[in-house]
Amino acid sequence: MKIEKDSSENKYIEVDMDNGEKVRVTHIAKSWSGQGGLRIQIRDERGHLRPGPEIPAEKIGEVVSGLFDLVRS
């Protein structure tokens, strides 16, 4: 995956979903939580970004673990 920078100089990647949409994951140096974290958004087929959650860095592992638990259940 290619790491790019947005207009705020935050690094991000986009993953193609094979339906014309992409998932964008952006590293936010300082988010609402007061620490770094990740923002997850959808880029639609027209190129527009839909708002998504920001996950504080300290919770990323827990969130990813929960994702795996859901998929396995």
SENUMI-349144 format. One line per 3 residues: their letters; for each residue x, y, z of C-alpha. Coordinates in pm, 1 decimal, always signed. Layout:
BEGIN
a	X/Y/Z  ...
END
This chain:
BEGIN
mki	+0.0/+0.0/+0.0  +114.8/+348.7/-80.0  +137.3/+591.7/+212.1
ekd	+27.2/+942.3/+113.1  -27.8/+1275.0/+293.9  -348.0/+1477.9/+311.6
sse	-379.1/+1858.1/+307.7  -300.3/+1865.3/+682.2  +16.4/+1656.7/+629.8
nky	-140.3/+1352.7/+800.5  -27.5/+1019.0/+655.8  -295.4/+788.5/+514.0
iev	-354.0/+474.2/+309.4  -653.5/+381.0/+96.8  -769.8/+23.5/+45.8
dmd	-980.8/-53.0/-263.3  -1307.2/-231.6/-179.5  -1366.2/-359.9/-538.1
nge	-1702.4/-177.0/-557.9  -1576.1/+168.6/-651.5  -1526.1/+268.9/-289.0
kvr	-1210.6/+279.4/-77.2  -1145.3/+266.2/+295.3  -912.0/+546.2/+402.8
vth	-715.0/+508.4/+726.4  -541.1/+827.5/+840.8  -287.2/+863.7/+1119.7
iak	-386.2/+1170.2/+1323.8  -99.4/+1305.6/+1532.9  -332.5/+1473.3/+1783.1
sws	-700.0/+1378.6/+1780.0  -994.8/+1477.5/+1999.7  -863.3/+1244.8/+2270.2
gqg	-551.9/+1459.3/+2313.9  -325.9/+1189.6/+2175.8  -256.0/+1036.0/+1838.0
glr	-488.3/+791.4/+1674.8  -647.7/+666.8/+1354.7  -939.5/+803.9/+1153.9
iqi	-1133.6/+561.0/+933.4  -1338.1/+696.5/+642.4  -1498.9/+578.2/+318.5
rde	-1412.4/+742.3/-13.9  -1718.5/+689.5/-233.1  -1716.8/+619.3/-606.1
rgh	-1739.2/+995.5/-676.7  -1429.0/+1064.1/-466.7  -1607.5/+1218.8/-167.7
lrp	-1495.2/+1126.5/+183.3  -1764.7/+1029.9/+432.7  -1700.0/+1109.8/+798.9
gpe	-1577.4/+827.5/+1015.2  -1457.2/+754.8/+1367.0  -1128.4/+855.7/+1522.8
ipa	-981.3/+585.2/+1741.8  -729.2/+692.0/+2009.9  -392.9/+514.7/+1979.8
eki	-433.6/+344.0/+2317.4  -757.7/+174.6/+2198.5  -648.6/+56.8/+1850.6
gev	-546.1/-291.5/+1968.3  -873.7/-342.2/+2152.3  -1077.7/-227.7/+1852.4
vsg	-887.5/-454.8/+1609.5  -926.3/-747.0/+1851.0  -1300.4/-681.5/+1862.7
lfd	-1314.8/-679.3/+1481.2  -1152.6/-1022.3/+1467.1  -1388.5/-1153.9/+1737.4
lvr	-1689.9/-1036.0/+1535.3  -1565.9/-1193.4/+1210.7  -1491.9/-1525.7/+1382.8
s	-1826.5/-1544.1/+1562.5
END
